[in-house]
């Protein structure tokens, strides 16, 4: 299941809910991907992987939705962090989590699972 959720993080999904006559009732969001400007802002803000002690540069990092896009999380800077690919996989595997840092708005703390 963790692998499927990680794939969903990198996929472009458009959920469509239909009535019995197959008429669309609701169409989901399509703006999951991070824009170039958002990526540049993340590079400035995070400077690399946000996991403590990780020294991976931004070139090896992915933008991650703190509240999963599939769960309604927005694609905006307040809900995005940079994670190296290793820590991105371990987060999706449930090894640890992210919580907002109450002392630094726009920053997150790594918490054990």
N, C-alpha and C positions, 0 to 999 in steps of 0.2 A: 504494500500500500504506500509506503514512503517513497518508493521509486515512481509510482504513478503520480503522486502529488508533486514530486520534483519535475517530472515531465510536464505536468500542467503549468508549472511555474514558467516554463520556457515555451509553452504552446500558445497558439492564437485560437481561443475558444469563443464561440458565439452561441450560448445556450438559447434555444427557442422553445417556448412553451406554447402548445397549441390545444385548442378544444377538440372534442371528438370529430368535428368536421374538418380538422387539420387547418383551421384558421388561426394564425398567430395571435396569442394573447399577450405575450411579452417577448422582447428580444434583449439579450444580455449586452453587456458592455464589450467593446472591442479594443479599447485603448490600454492594453496591458503593458505594451512595450514602452521602455523609457526613451524619451526624446534625447537628441544630442545635447541640448541645453541642460536637461535634467542630469544627464551623465556628467557633464562638465561641472555642474554644481556639486554633485556627489563627490567627484574627485577632489574638489577644493575643500569641502566640508569633512569628508572621512579620511582622505589621504591614503587610502588602502583598505585592507580588510579590517573590520571593526572588532574582530575577535581579539581579546587581550593577548599580547605576546606574539601575534602573527605579524610578520614583516613583509608579507606579499604586497607587491606594488599594485597600483590601480590597473595596470595592464593585465593582471591575472585575476581580476575581480569581476563579479557579476553584480548587477543591481538586484536586490531582493526586497520583496514586499513584506513588511513586518506583519501586517494583517493580510493574509493571503488574498490575492486578487480574486480567486475562486470563491472566497468567503465574503466578498464585497469590499475588500480593501482598495482604496484609491491608488492610482499611480501618480502620487505627488511626493514631494521631497520629505514631508513629515512622515511618510509611511515607507520610505525607501532607505536602505543601507547598502554599502558595498561589502561583499563577502568574497574571499578567495573561493575557488571552486571546491577545495577540500572542506572548508567550514560551511559552505553552502549545502553540500551533501550531508554533512553531519547534523546540521540544523534540521533538515527535512527528515532525517532518520530518527529525530527525537532525542538526540544526545544532549541538547541544550536549547535554550530559548532566548528571546530578546524581550526586555521590558524597557519602557521609557525611563530615562534618567531624570528624576525629579529635580536634580540640581543643575542640569544642563539641557535646556529645551532643545529639541531636535536631535538629541543624542540618545543612545540606547545602552543598556547594561546587559552583559551576557550573564545568564542565569542557568544553573544546572537543571537538567530535566528531572 
